[in-house]
């Protein structure tokens, strides 16, 4: 029995010494509470600007005019064309659209205009002064230009 009680006394001896000095308790608590997660080093992810989600060079695949659809940029193509959407610096929801096309029988033409980009589910709408002029969905751009509907792929 004496050996058992001696073992218990030696086991609790450091604990007894620890409780006599309150500085040990203070530093122990400081160690546990002083190291918290710093939220400033882990900022919330920033959503990409809407304009950069649609930017890029889109190549015409077809054009529909007067109810007739014509193939563009392919074998037996009527011509060629592209739409380059470029983000406007400092604006998260605006792009500049540069439309260039060269169709047989029509002089080559380039036109540029600013468009607003708004999300529509997983797609994006392109607006010109609040009027919908196109959509971008899965790297396919559909642009309504006057009486024509242009389909282009990235």
Secondary structure, 3 states (H helix, E strand, C coil): CHHHHHHHHHHHHHHHHHHHCHHHHHHHHHHHHCCCCCHHHCCCCCCCCHHHHHCEEEEEEEEEECCEEEECCCCCCCEEEEEEEEECCCCCCEEEEEEEEEECCCCCEEEEEEEEEEEECCEEEEEECCEEEEEEECCEEEEEECCEEEEEEC
